[in-house]
Amino acid sequence: MATFSPTLLIEAGCRIFEAVGADAPNARRVAEALVDANLAGHDSHGVIRIPQYVDAVRLGEVLPNARPSVLRDGGASALVDGGWGFGQVTALYATDLAIARARVHGVAAVGGVRCNHIGRVGEYGERAARWGVVGFVVAGGFGGRAARAAPFGGREGFLGTNPLSFGIPTADDDPLLVDFATTAVAAGKIQVARAKGTPLPPDSILDREGNPTTSAEDYYAGGVMLPFGAHKGFALAMVVEMLGRAFTGSDTFAEAERGGEVYGRSGMLVLGLKADLFRAAEDFTRDVSATRARVRAISPAAGFTEVLTPGDPEVRARRTNGQRGISVEDATVNAIAQVARELGVTVDLTATGS
């Protein structure tokens, strides 16, 4: 494992995405989003995704220069078409639209279709919160032909990881942030475990025969992910699916084909609530911060040194990684370097430490 400066990784990502056909703004948006995920401690949605995204462009699943546009405008609501571009580009556009409209109307709902993988959903909830808007973001319809999450009690894939996030403004500017997949372990974390050669948590995946396993290789050999919390996680995954896919109608927009095969039904939904909808924003955010402070002050249980609240791990990770640099597994560095060679571009992957 080696350590790299965030700037170096962003520039490497930009060069690679531009080489595969993205214009400079799209390339930078995606590269910055991936590196920000690393900074926040979510390596599963970081630069490990660069080779995957390049493959998606090569397969025609991602159109690298696509720009999102509004398909339907309802004032406080809107439906955005991502045009099968990079998901981070579409999701940022949809989130900013929801923020702007929530600040005008008090509430806003913005759906997105033809999104592709949108990256770390926590980025969008956090962004809303920093603009004084409570943000709720879900991403559904990402199962499709490659569905790899089984329902509770099942052994066959049907759903995607169906993530969700909440971002809630606070008085101290560090949002209360909830961000998780509804599977016991996110697909990207399986990818990270594979790169590290480490086992997965028990009860997180099944092998292709339907047997519990902790081997990441078993997942890639035809296994499936399981929902977290048994039936509770599965129920939440179904809610995300219904809001992200069925509610937005992303199936309707899944007609773009490559080689005669529909390749995705991806959809997302951003709900925004202006912080002063029911009371003064200052009173609301002060209440959130005070409540969080009281929770943090609770005596830790055996085996713990402190009580953390949602969003604390990301703030700490960003502070640490911003100071020391981002640690990247050797397998990931090699994969990024290989993609660069294939594209005929030179990228600087000079480590600052190990």
C-alpha positions, -999 to +999 in steps of 0.1 A: +000+000+000+012+035-009+001+070+000-007+097-026-016+134-025-053+140-033-042+165-061-021+138-078-049+113-078-074+139-091-050+148-120-044+111-128-082+106-129-087+136-151-061+124-177-076+089-178-112+100-182-103+126-208-083+099-227-114+077-228-135+105-243-147+127-215-145+165-218-125+183-192-154+194-169-169+159-168-135+143-163-127+166-134-161+162-118-158+124-117-121+124-106-128+149-078-158+129-066-138+097-064-110+113-046-134+130-022-148+095-014-113+084-005-108+115+017-140+107+035-128+072+043-150+054+017-124+038-004-151+016-019-163+046-039-129+061-045-102+057-072-106+020-071-136+027-095-114+043-122-108+010-142-145+001-137-157+034-152-133+031-181-146-003-189-182+010-187-173+037-213-156+012-235-188-010-234-210+019-243-227+019-209-214+054-200-214+082-226-186+103-212-196+137-226-233+134-218-249+164-200-280+161-178-312+179-187-346+185-173-373+163-188-402+174-167-405+206-147-431+209-119-418+239-101-410+223-067-403+191-086-383+181-116-373+150-135-337+149-148-324+128-177-287+119-172-284+107-208-264+077-196-235+099-187-213+097-157-236+093-126-217+118-105-224+145-131-261+137-132-264+133-094-247+166-087-270+184-112-301+168-096-289+176-061-282+213-069-316+216-086-333+201-054-313+225-032-323+256-053-359+246-054-362+237-018-348+272-009-375+287-030-405+265-023-396+250+011-397+215-002-384+199-034-383+165-051-360+159-080-358+125-097-330+113-120-331+086-147-305+071-170-279+079-143-254+051-141-234+046-109-237+079-090-208+073-065-210+080-028-246+090-021-235+107+011-218+134-010-252+147-021-270+146+013-240+164+028-240+190+001-277+198+007-271+201+044-243+226+039-268+248+019-293+248+047-315+220+033-323+186+048-314+162+020-326+127+015-311+107-014-319+072-027-305+053-057-325+024-070-329+003-102-292-005-103-298-043-102-308-049-138-291-077-156-263-076-131-285-078-100-262-090-072-283-084-040-306-112-028-339-105-010-342-118+026-347-155+025-335-158-012-303-169-029-306-151-062-297-115-070-326-092-076-316-057-064-286-034-064-270-023-032-298+004-031-280+030-010-295+060+008-283+091+026-296+118+048-278+151+053-291+173+082-278+209+088-262+217+121-251+248+139-214+239+136-213+233+099-205+196+101-237+179+089-253+150+106-248+125+078-263+091+073-249+072+043-251+034+038-261+007+014-290-016+023-268-046+018-247-059+047-216-048+028-214-025-002-202-039-036-173-015-036-162-027-001-161-063-015-139-049-043-116-033-016-115-066+004-105-084-027-077-060-034-065-063+002-070-101+004-091-098+035-122-117+045-157-101+045-179-099+076-199-130+083-235-131+069-228-105+042-227-127+011-236-161-002-216-181-028-231-193-061-245-224-044-263-203-018-239-210+011-226-184+035-190-174+029-166-146+038-145-149+006-147-119-018-136-143-046-168-163-040-188-132-047-171-126-080-175-163-089-213-158-090-222-151-054-247-126-041-249-099-014-273-101+016-293-073+031-282-059+064-304-066+094-321-095+077-358-086+068-353-050+080-326-042+056-344-059+028-376-039+035-356-007+034-340-018+001-374-023-014-384+012-003-353+026-021-361+005-052-396+018-053-386+055-048-354+054-070-368+033-098-406+029-098-414+064-086-391+081-111-401+058-139-366+049-148-377+017-165-394+039-191-360+054-199-341+022-201-346+017-238-312+029-248-295-003-260-261-016-269-261-046-291-299-051-286-297-054-249-311-030-224-283-022-201-297-003-171-327+010-153-309+033-129-328+060-111-324+083-081-345+106-061-334+137-041-359+152-015-350+186+000-366+203+030-355+239+037-342+241+073-367+269+082-398+251+070-414+248+104-392+270+127-363+294+125-334+277+108-311+288+137-333+272+162-335+239+142-297+236+136-289+246+172-313+218+184-296+193+161-261+203+173-272+202+210-288+168+206-257+155+189-235+169+217-256+151+243-252+118+224-215+122+221-213+129+259-228+095+268-204+072+286-190+046+262-200+009+266-174-019+271-151-022+241-157+014+230-137+046+238-163+071+228-197+076+213-198+089+177-227+102+158-235+099+120-211+119+100-183+119+126-162+092+109-162+110+076-151+143+092-123+126+110-112+106+079-112+137+058-090+155+083-066+126+086-064+118+049-061+155+040-030+158+062-012+125+055-025+117+020-047+089+007-036+053+011-043+031-020-039-007-022-011-018-046-036-038-066-056-007-072-025+014-082-015-013-106-049-014-122-050+023-126-015+023-141-025-005-165-056+014-177-034+045-183-010+024-204-038+009-224-051+044-232-016+057-240-015+084-214+011+092-188-001+096-152+020+105-122+015+079-095+045+089-074+037+079-038+044+103-010+047+075+015+039+039+023 
